[in-house]
Structure formats: C-alpha cells, structure tokens
Amino acid sequence: MDSVAYGAKNTVIDMSHVPDDLVFGLDIGTRSVVGTVGYKNNTNGFVAVAQTAIEHETRAMIDGQIHDIGQVARTIERIRERLEEMTGRRYQDVCIAAAGRVLKTVESVAEIHFSSENVVTSDQIYSLNMLGVENAYETLRKELQSDDVKFYCVGYSVKQYYQNDYPISNLEGHKCTDIRTEMIATFLPDEVVDGLYAAVERAGLYVANLTLEPIAAINVAIPEKFRLLNIALVDVGAGTSDISITRDGSIIAYGMIPYAGDEVTETIAKQYLTDFTEADRMKCTSTEQEEVTYHDIMGLPQKVSSEELVASVDETVRMITKSISEKIIELNGGKPVSAIFVVGGGGKIGGFVESLAEYQGIQKERVALRGSEVLGRVKFLQEDITVDSLLVTPIGICLNYYEQKNNFIFVTVNGERIKLYDNNKLTIMDAAMQIGFPNEELFPQRGDSITYFVNGERRMLRGEAGEAAVIHINGKELGINTPIESNDKIEISSSTKGAAAELVIGRLPEYKATINFEFNGKRISAARFVSVNGELVSEFYSVKDQDDIRILDYYTLKQVLEFMDIIYYDNVYVNNVPAQMDTKVYDNFTIRCNVEEQIPSTYVAETFVSEEPVQMEDDLEEEAGFESEEDSILQEPDYSSGDEGGSQQEVGFSSGNEESSQLLSGASVSAGTGTRGMKNITVIVNGENVILRNKADYIFVDVLDFYPFDTSVAHGDHLDLRVNGVKCDFTHPVKEGDQIQIEWVG
C-alpha cells in the first residue's frame, strides 16, 4: 500500500459540522496501519471524517503478531499525529482489533430467571451476555485442563436470544420470567493482546475497545439482513486470512489460517529477485495496471506484465485458497457455504476469487471481492479517499465500539500490574480476584472454632471476627466495593484474625446449676452432674475442640440418699409412688421416706473450688450437706455483679445406677472461669429464618457464618447487601428481626 495514497499531511478536513465525540479506530495490520476517525449518524450509518494509512518501515509484524513493539508504536504515533493535523482534534482513546492468530472459539449458553414477570432492560441483556462469556471462559479452562488460563475474550457474537424458551432477535422491552442466550465467544492468548496494548500505550494512547478483526469486518460486509444465508466472509490481510460464517440470521463460527498476502509477496520476491518491500509494491501494482516496472537486487530496471506476474504466483495463490476453503468447510459443519465475500488487500491478486470458488465447489459468481458496494451506508468527508475493500475492517472497528464495548484496563495491585476486562462495573473485589488475593483475607477472619458434643448432639461455635482488609486506592482508604478505573494504584493489606471461640459449660442452654427436689417436706438443692470426656467438671470449665459433654438432668434415688448421708431408711416414695434405688429423681420431684434419726434442719453443701481436680473417691468420703428452702445458703452465682471468678457452691455425690456409674467412674471435679453476655438472635435472610448464635453484638458479615452463601467465586458483578431494604456494607449492625438480603448482581 502506498503510504500517501490517502490522508497525506496536507489534507485538511472541514470540521465545522462535525460533532465533538469522534471514534478513533486503528487497523494494526501486518503490512500497514490504517487509522480512521468518524461517528455514527442519526440514520445508523457511519460518517468517516478522516482516514490515513502508513506502512511499517520494517517487518515489525508477522502473521498478525507484533514482533517489534517500538516500531509499531512509532507507526501508530505517526497515524495519530497525521489525523490530528487533518482534523484539528486531539485523540487519546482508540479502538483496535486483533487478528485471529491462535484463535480459540467457544460456544456457550447463559440463562437468567426472574422471580416474577419482568420487563427486560438493556442492563439485564448485558448481564446475560457477560454471563455467557464467563461460561465460555470456564469451558475453555476445562478444555485446556488448566486453572491458569492465559487467554482473553476479544469478542462475542450472539447466535440466538430466547424469551421464555421462544427464539427472539431482541429481548429489550419484552415481558418474561426467563431470558437465555446462545453465543460464540472468541479468545486469544494474552501475549497477542498484551503486545497490542503495549504498542498503543507506548504511542500515548489508551485502548477504548478491543475486538476481533473478522467480527469488525463482518459487521460491515455482511449486514444482518443477509445473515439468514449461509455466507462466508474472508478478510485476507498480509499475515492472516480471517474467516467468519453466517447462517439462519446469526454468526455461527470464526476461524483463521496463517496464510495471506505475505506468502504471495515472498513468492514474487524470490521469482523476480527483489526485496520484500519492492515485491509487495509489484503485487499491488499488478491489480491496477497491465504492466509492472521494478528494480531487482542488482539495481537494474525490469518490466513484467501483470498477467505474467499473476501466473508466477498461481501455485501460492492456490495453496492459500485451498487452505481457506478447507477451513470454511470445517467451520460450516463439513459442507460448502452458499457464497463467499472477500475483503482485504491480500485478496486482490489476480485469480484469487476464481481459485477459491473452484476449491469450494460453487459457482465463481458466488465468490466476490467486496469493496465500495458494502460501504454504501458510509459517508466519506475526505476527498482523496479511494473506497475499496481495504477500508472494510477499519470502518468495522469503529462501528464495533458502539455495538460491543469491551475494553481492558490496567491497574496496579500491591505493586503488580494486571489487566482486567472492563464491564464498566469493576471494583476492588475484581482486582483482588484477578491477582489471586485470598478471599478470606479480604473479609474479617474468624478465630478458630470449636466443635463439641452435648449429650451426643454435634455443635460448633465460631471464633470472633477480626478486622476487615485495609484498602487504599491512589493513597486514599476506601471500601472493598469501590469502583476502579484504568491506571489506579491499589494497595490491599490482609484482614486480621479474630479471637478463638470460647465457651464455658455454664453458657450451654441446657445447663442449670442445680437440681431441686423436696425431701420429707424440705427443699433441697443439689449440684447438677456434668462430665466432659468422662471427667466431672464445674460450670466454669472451658470447652475444647471435640469435647464430649454429658449433662444429666436427674439423680437416682440411691445418689440422693447417699448425697444426704442417710443410711437407715424404709418406705421410700418418689412422687407418692413406691421407689427403688435406681428410680430417677428429676427437678422438682418429691421424696418421702422413714429415717431412723432426725434429719438436721440445715445441711451446708461442701464447696469445691480448687486448682487441682478432686478425685471422686474422696468426694464420696466427704460429708455432704443440704439446707431448707427457708434458710438456704446454696444459691446460683450472681452474674450481674460481674464477679466471674468467685467460689461456686457444689455438693458431693456418688453413683447410683449403671448409666451414671459409667459416666462418673474415675471422674474428678474441677473449676474454671468464664464470661456471660452472649445472646442468640433471629433474622430473616433472603426470606429464610436464620439464628445467629453466641455473640453479644452482630454485624452483617456474621450472617455468612450461619447462612450458606458462596463468596469465594464471583457469580455477578458485585454483591448487593441490604438490611431492611437499605443498602449497606459488611460492617453494618444486625439486630433481632432484621430483614436481610444478599445476592450477586449483574
């Protein structure tokens, strides 16, 4: 391509009636870079305000891949400067397209269900499409059998939308309960994308949109009204031939082969002993003139007819068209398409379309080079422009900005520069997930939990919550859901871990300090039996992980009599029923019996508060006491005083039946300290009753300990948190009866 064929420096465009908001598109090709600025008009057409093209000075790109970033950046910078001179405007954002080199195409399905009939909005359609892209990405990861996938989505095409399972072309504004999409998502290796971004940024520009070259080309060359037909579009550039296929109103496939115009140029260079640049000029001239003049490597002037030149590259052209045809048949399900449109400079060489028709097995009239006829809705303000197939892809890149904005942005997280797919809703959470920052280190970390068993029932108590992660964006402390923008500098300090779970026996809901019964008309209070792992403990014992706790809510009659040191008795009744020694005596039961000696009016229970456990055999030898209700000194501890370490009155006991004998065999009594003040509250989470346990006060993040909700993987753009209908964050207080909502949105 002649670098001054259009868009020369002395070209000046009348900008008096041109709007301020212009789209700048770059077609970064293997042989040249084409720049276009323009805008979409009210009739949905496109106005190309200015265009210019510059060839690479060296082979800085090969097969669509950038090899010399610096050289490509300098060419891009010259394109930008020339367009700024032509229009008198400054440009900072640019749209680009990637060639289909090492292209991965994945079909995916996504669905969104609404709880009630809903009018579909554009935002919901966007969310549906993004979900489809995410599903495609997961499919690609599974195909590659790697969690460390280094591919990026560079575009997608919707094959079909569904409204309540009925096919529909546009969902917006329709009422339904379900929407679904079937799509094709395209992915490229990160080195291809990174190279393009690096060249553009080095030229002082920011990427506003990235698409795939065949997607850009098909949006211009094959309008939607033609997509009912089974048509292939082939964009023959210098390094690659990109292919896309339509059928039944949708784009059904994308593909690429690494053969294009450069193969023809190399054949000419070898045949006529010229350098690559001269050979490329000869190729372009042969499509416009009957005779081609050139200088060989000896510097001698030569002439060759265009017909002879075309004949010399026939074998190469047939190799390229055969490969293209085979790829088309593969992408089209094993059969030829009905017609083929060819765009791009590489397809202009004589005999190309005829050879492609032959290998595809269709009439040669159904394979055509498309140029000005597909640009009928494009208005060019530039007078020196030549409208041909070379302009199809650059115009398509600009149009794609309006239809499918999918920018990548770069941010720095903890010193690491990362790239994010920009859906206009990116937050700190997205950046943290991208660098693999542990999810548990973003939110307050719970202290170690304890699992224990009460009378055989398994229970768990979680530790205290720590402090949330500290996040700074550009030096300012902000929250986890703060939106981020390109080039933000983000610092994330890990959250802290809270105190380990603590629980004493006295806090168990089943625990009561004493069992009370009436003996011959006197009210008696006896210590309740509690054992942990077979050893007797006091109410101040600190529960440990995997402890087996047994709380008995009765004494046997034998234990009661031994507890009261009664040896001689007869006619024993429990609740006015004759009783045996293994009869169980529960709280508030009555006992009557004849005793040989008068029972003292007051028995004082012995106190066991000791650092060292007291063996049960010694307990049974100690003299136990009891007291009357009227003159009682055996009382439950007064927790309101805040004295948690005071002595606790307990009574001695002995085993009276098989169950308690096994339980208490070899047991000891120990004492500890603990705290009170914990409470349980009931809240309603997403319509379900949830009980929050074992804390004095609660915040929103505590709900995640008792309600199953996955925050380890994003299922939307961001979390929507609400308490009683009001948006909040994870530190918002939660109280009894609160209505709580948590869901992924977008």
Long-range contacts (C-beta under 8 A, 24 or more apart in sequence): 1-31, 1-32, 1-53, 1-55, 1-284, 1-345, 1-390, 2-284, 3-32, 3-53, 3-54, 3-55, 5-53, 5-386, 6-51, 6-52, 6-53, 6-382, 6-384, 6-385, 6-386, 7-35, 7-50, 7-51, 7-52, 7-53, 7-82, 7-83, 7-86, 7-382, 7-384, 8-52, 8-384, 9-82, 9-85, 11-50, 11-52, 11-86, 11-382, 11-384, 12-85, 12-86, 13-49, 13-50, 13-86, 13-87, 13-381, 13-382, 14-381, 15-49, 15-87, 15-88, 15-89, 18-47, 18-49, 18-87, 18-381, 22-49, 22-87, 22-89, 22-91, 23-95, 23-208, 23-398, 23-401, 23-402, 24-80, 24-83, 24-91, 24-93, 24-94, 24-95, 24-208, 24-398, 25-94, 25-95, 25-96, 25-394, 25-395, 25-397, 25-398, 25-401, 26-76, 26-79, 26-94, 26-95, 26-96, 26-200, 26-394, 26-397, 27-97, 27-213, 27-393, 27-394, 27-397, 28-61, 28-66, 28-72, 28-76, 28-96, 28-97, 28-196, 28-199, 29-61, 29-64, 29-237, 29-238, 29-239, 30-61, 30-62, 30-63, 30-64, 30-99, 30-237, 30-238, 30-239, 30-240, 30-260, 30-261, 30-262, 31-55, 31-56, 31-61, 31-237, 31-238, 31-239, 31-261, 31-262, 31-280, 31-345, 32-56, 32-238, 33-72, 33-75, 33-76, 33-79, 34-79, 34-390, 34-391, 34-393, 34-394, 35-79, 35-80, 35-82, 35-83, 35-394, 36-391, 36-394, 36-395, 36-397, 36-398, 37-83, 37-87, 37-89, 37-91, 37-398, 38-395, 38-398, 40-399, 40-402, 41-379, 43-377, 44-377, 45-377, 45-378, 45-379, 46-377, 46-378, 46-379, 46-395, 46-398, 46-399, 47-378, 47-379, 47-381, 48-378, 48-379, 48-380, 48-381, 48-382, 48-385, 48-391, 48-395, 48-398, 49-87, 49-381, 49-382, 50-83, 50-86, 50-87, 50-381, 50-382, 51-380, 51-382, 51-385, 51-391, 51-394, 52-79, 52-82, 52-83, 52-86, 53-79, 53-390, 54-78, 54-79, 54-82, 59-276, 61-239, 62-239, 62-262, 63-99, 63-101, 63-239, 63-240, 63-258, 63-262, 64-98, 64-99, 64-100, 64-101, 64-192, 64-213, 64-237, 64-239, 64-240, 64-258, 65-99, 65-101, 65-192, 65-195, 65-239, 66-195, 66-196, 66-198, 66-199, 69-195, 69-198, 69-199, 69-202, 70-202, 72-199, 73-198, 73-199, 73-200, 73-202, 73-203, 74-203, 76-199, 76-200, 76-203, 76-205, 77-203, 77-204, 80-203, 80-204, 80-205, 91-205, 92-204, 92-205, 92-206, 93-205, 93-206, 93-207, 93-208, 94-200, 94-205, 94-206, 94-207, 94-208, 95-207, 95-208, 95-209, 95-210, 95-211, 95-397, 95-398, 95-400, 95-401, 96-196, 96-200, 96-207, 96-209, 96-210, 96-211, 96-397, 97-210, 97-211, 97-212, 97-213, 97-215, 97-216, 97-393, 97-396, 97-397, 97-400, 98-154, 98-188, 98-192, 98-193, 98-196, 98-210, 98-211, 98-212, 98-213, 99-192, 99-213, 99-237, 99-239, 99-240, 99-242, 99-256, 100-186, 100-188, 100-212, 100-213, 100-214, 100-240, 100-242, 100-243, 100-254, 100-255, 100-256, 101-188, 101-192, 101-239, 101-240, 101-256, 101-258, 102-188, 102-189, 102-192, 103-186, 103-187, 103-188, 103-212, 103-254, 103-255, 103-256, 104-140, 104-151, 104-186, 104-187, 104-188, 105-184, 105-185, 105-186, 105-187, 105-253, 105-254, 105-255, 106-136, 106-137, 106-139, 106-140, 106-143, 106-184, 106-185, 106-186, 106-187, 107-136, 107-159, 107-182, 107-183, 107-184, 107-185, 108-132, 108-133, 108-135, 108-136, 108-139, 108-182, 108-183, 108-184, 108-185, 109-135, 109-180, 109-181, 109-182, 109-183, 110-134, 110-135, 110-180, 110-181, 110-183, 111-178, 111-179, 111-180, 111-181, 112-178, 112-179, 112-180, 113-177, 113-178, 114-176, 114-177, 114-178, 116-177, 117-175, 117-176, 117-177, 118-175, 118-176, 118-177, 119-173, 119-174, 119-175, 120-163, 120-171, 120-172, 120-173, 120-174, 120-175, 120-176, 120-179, 121-172, 122-172, 123-746, 124-171, 124-179, 125-161, 125-171, 125-172, 125-179, 126-423, 127-716, 127-717, 127-746, 128-171, 128-179, 128-180, 128-181, 129-156, 129-158, 129-181, 129-183, 130-423, 130-717, 130-746, 132-156, 132-158, 132-181, 132-183, 132-185, 133-183, 133-185, 136-183, 136-185, 136-187, 137-185, 137-187, 140-187, 150-189, 150-190, 150-191, 151-187, 151-188, 151-189, 151-190, 152-187, 152-188, 152-190, 152-193, 152-408, 152-419, 152-421, 153-185, 153-186, 153-187, 153-406, 153-421, 154-186, 154-187, 154-188, 154-193, 154-210, 154-211, 154-212, 154-406, 155-185, 155-186, 155-210, 155-211, 155-212, 155-215, 155-400, 155-404, 155-406, 156-183, 156-184, 156-185, 156-186, 156-404, 157-183, 157-184, 157-215, 157-250, 157-251, 157-254, 158-182, 158-183, 158-250, 159-183, 159-184, 159-250, 159-251, 159-252, 160-250, 169-249, 184-251, 184-252, 184-253, 184-254, 186-212, 186-215, 186-254, 188-212, 190-419, 193-408, 193-419, 194-419, 197-408, 197-410, 197-419, 206-486, 207-407, 207-408, 208-401, 208-405, 208-407, 209-400, 209-401, 209-404, 209-405, 209-406, 209-407, 210-406, 210-407, 210-408, 211-397, 211-400, 211-404, 211-406, 212-242, 212-254, 213-237, 213-240, 213-242, 213-393, 214-242, 214-243, 214-244, 214-254, 214-256, 215-244, 215-251, 215-254, 215-396, 215-400, 215-404, 216-393, 216-396, 216-397, 216-399, 216-400, 217-242, 217-244, 217-343, 217-344, 217-392, 217-393, 217-396, 218-244, 218-246, 218-251, 218-396, 219-396, 219-399, 219-400, 219-403, 220-374, 220-375, 220-378, 220-392, 220-393, 220-395, 220-396, 220-399, 221-341, 221-343, 221-370, 221-374, 221-392, 221-396, 222-246, 222-341, 222-374, 224-249, 227-251, 229-338, 229-339, 230-332, 230-337, 230-338, 230-339, 231-337, 231-338, 231-339, 231-340, 231-341, 232-328, 232-331, 232-332, 232-337, 232-339, 232-340, 232-341, 233-340, 233-341, 233-343, 234-324, 234-328, 234-340, 234-341, 234-342, 234-343, 234-344, 234-347, 234-356, 235-343, 235-344, 235-392, 235-393, 236-260, 236-261, 236-320, 236-324, 236-342, 236-343, 236-344, 236-345, 236-346, 236-347, 236-352, 237-261, 237-344, 237-345, 237-346, 238-262, 238-265, 238-345, 238-346, 241-320, 241-323, 241-324, 241-344, 241-346, 243-324, 243-327, 243-328, 243-331, 245-328, 245-331, 245-332, 245-337, 247-332, 252-331, 252-332, 253-331, 253-332, 254-331, 255-327, 255-328, 255-330, 255-331, 256-327, 257-320, 257-323, 257-324, 257-327, 259-319, 259-320, 259-323, 259-324, 260-320, 260-344, 260-346, 261-344, 261-345, 261-346, 261-349, 262-346, 263-316, 263-319, 263-320, 264-313, 264-316, 264-317, 264-320, 264-346, 264-349, 267-312, 267-313, 267-315, 267-316, 268-309, 268-312, 268-313, 271-312, 271-313, 272-296, 272-302, 272-304, 272-309, 272-312, 273-297, 273-298, 282-309, 283-309, 283-313, 283-349, 284-345, 284-348, 286-310, 286-349, 286-350, 287-348, 287-349, 287-350, 306-350, 307-350, 310-349, 310-350, 310-351, 313-349, 314-351, 317-349, 317-351, 317-352, 317-355, 318-355, 318-359, 320-352, 321-352, 321-355, 321-356, 321-358, 321-359, 322-355, 322-359, 324-356, 324-359, 325-356, 325-359, 325-360, 326-359, 328-360, 329-360, 336-360, 336-361, 336-362, 337-362, 338-362, 338-366, 339-366, 339-367, 339-368, 340-366, 340-367, 340-368, 341-368, 341-370, 341-374, 342-367, 342-368, 342-369, 342-370, 342-389, 343-369, 343-370, 343-371, 343-374, 343-389, 343-392, 343-393, 344-389, 344-390, 344-392, 344-393, 345-389, 345-390, 347-389, 348-389, 409-484, 409-485, 409-486, 409-487, 410-486, 410-487, 411-484, 411-485, 411-486, 411-487, 411-488, 411-489, 411-490, 412-487, 412-488, 412-489, 412-490, 413-437, 413-490, 413-491, 413-492, 414-490, 414-491, 414-492, 420-484, 422-486, 423-717, 423-746, 425-483, 425-717, 425-718, 425-746, 426-483, 426-484, 427-480, 427-481, 427-482, 427-483, 427-484, 427-717, 427-718, 428-471, 428-473, 428-478, 428-479, 428-480, 428-481, 428-482, 428-484, 428-490, 428-492, 429-480, 429-481, 429-714, 429-718, 429-719, 430-484, 430-714, 431-484, 431-490, 432-480, 432-492, 433-714, 437-492, 438-494, 439-711, 439-712, 440-495, 441-469, 441-494, 441-495, 442-468, 442-469, 442-480, 442-492, 442-495, 443-468, 443-469, 443-480, 443-495, 443-701, 443-704, 443-711, 443-730, 444-468, 444-495, 444-496, 444-498, 444-701, 444-730, 445-495, 445-496, 445-497, 445-498, 446-497, 446-498, 446-705, 447-497, 447-498, 447-499, 447-500, 447-501, 448-500, 448-501, 448-545, 449-500, 449-501, 450-500, 450-501, 450-503, 450-543, 450-544, 450-545, 450-547, 451-545, 451-546, 452-503, 452-543, 452-544, 452-545, 452-546, 452-547, 452-548, 452-549, 453-546, 453-547, 453-548, 453-549, 454-508, 454-510, 454-549, 454-551, 455-510, 455-549, 455-550, 455-551, 461-501, 461-503, 461-543, 461-693, 461-694, 462-501, 462-694, 462-705, 463-497, 463-498, 463-499, 463-500, 463-501, 464-498, 464-499, 464-500, 464-501, 464-695, 465-498, 465-699, 465-701, 465-702, 466-495, 466-496, 466-497, 466-498, 467-495, 467-496, 468-495, 468-701, 468-730, 468-731, 469-493, 469-494, 469-495, 479-729, 480-729, 480-730, 481-718, 481-719, 481-729, 501-694, 502-542, 502-674, 502-675, 503-542, 503-543, 503-674, 503-694, 504-539, 504-540, 504-541, 504-542, 504-543, 504-672, 504-673, 504-674, 504-675, 505-530, 505-532, 505-537, 505-538, 505-539, 505-540, 505-541, 505-543, 505-549, 506-539, 506-540, 506-674, 506-676, 507-674, 507-676, 507-678, 507-694, 508-549, 508-551, 510-551, 510-553, 511-539, 511-551, 512-587, 513-539, 513-636, 513-637, 513-648, 514-634, 514-636, 515-553, 515-554, 515-555, 515-585, 515-586, 515-587, 516-587, 516-588, 517-555, 517-560, 517-585, 517-587, 517-588, 517-589, 517-590, 517-591, 518-588, 518-589, 518-590, 518-591, 519-560, 519-564, 519-590, 519-591, 519-599, 519-626, 520-591, 520-592, 520-593, 520-595, 520-599, 522-599, 522-626, 522-628, 522-629, 523-628, 523-629, 523-632, 524-564, 524-603, 524-626, 524-627, 525-605, 525-626, 525-627, 525-632, 525-634, 526-555, 526-560, 526-563, 526-605, 526-626, 526-651, 526-653, 527-605, 527-649, 527-650, 527-651, 527-653, 528-552, 528-553, 529-555, 529-653, 529-660, 529-663, 529-664, 531-663, 531-664, 531-667, 534-663, 534-665, 534-666, 534-667, 535-613, 535-666, 535-667, 535-668, 535-670, 536-616, 536-664, 536-667, 536-668, 536-669, 536-670, 537-669, 537-670, 537-672, 538-608, 538-648, 538-650, 538-669, 538-670, 538-671, 538-672, 539-648, 539-674, 540-644, 540-648, 540-671, 540-672, 540-673, 540-674, 541-670, 541-671, 541-672, 542-672, 542-674, 550-663, 552-660, 552-663, 553-586, 553-587, 554-584, 554-585, 554-586, 554-587, 555-584, 555-585, 555-653, 555-656, 556-581, 556-582, 556-583, 556-584, 556-585, 556-656, 556-657, 556-660, 557-581, 557-582, 557-583, 557-584, 557-585, 557-591, 557-656, 558-582, 558-654, 558-656, 558-657, 559-653, 559-654, 559-655, 559-656, 559-657, 559-660, 560-585, 560-591, 560-656, 562-620, 562-653, 562-654, 562-656, 563-624, 563-626, 563-651, 563-652, 563-653, 563-654, 564-599, 564-603, 564-624, 564-626, 565-623, 565-624, 566-593, 566-595, 566-599, 568-595, 568-596, 568-597, 569-593, 569-594, 569-595, 569-596, 570-594, 581-656, 581-657, 582-656, 582-657, 582-658, 584-657, 601-628, 601-631, 602-626, 602-627, 602-628, 602-631, 603-627, 604-633, 604-634, 605-634, 605-649, 605-650, 605-651, 605-652, 606-650, 606-651, 606-652, 607-647, 607-648, 607-649, 607-650, 608-650, 608-669, 608-671, 609-647, 609-648, 609-671, 610-669, 610-670, 610-671, 613-668, 613-669, 613-670, 614-668, 614-669, 615-668, 616-654, 616-664, 616-666, 616-667, 616-668, 616-669, 619-652, 619-653, 619-654, 619-669, 620-652, 620-653, 620-654, 622-652, 623-652, 624-651, 624-652, 624-653, 625-651, 626-651, 639-676, 644-673, 644-674, 644-675, 644-676, 645-673, 681-734, 681-735, 681-736, 681-737, 682-736, 682-737, 683-734, 683-736, 683-737, 683-738, 683-739, 683-740, 684-737, 684-738, 684-739, 684-740, 685-740, 685-741, 685-742, 686-740, 686-741, 686-742, 686-743, 690-740, 692-734, 697-733, 698-733, 698-734, 698-735, 699-730, 699-731, 699-732, 699-733, 699-734, 700-728, 700-729, 700-730, 700-731, 700-732, 700-734, 700-740, 701-730, 701-731, 702-734, 703-734, 703-740, 703-742, 707-742, 709-742, 714-744, 715-744, 716-743, 716-744, 716-745, 716-746, 717-744, 717-745, 717-746, 718-744, 718-745, 718-746, 719-743, 719-744, 719-745, 720-744, 720-745
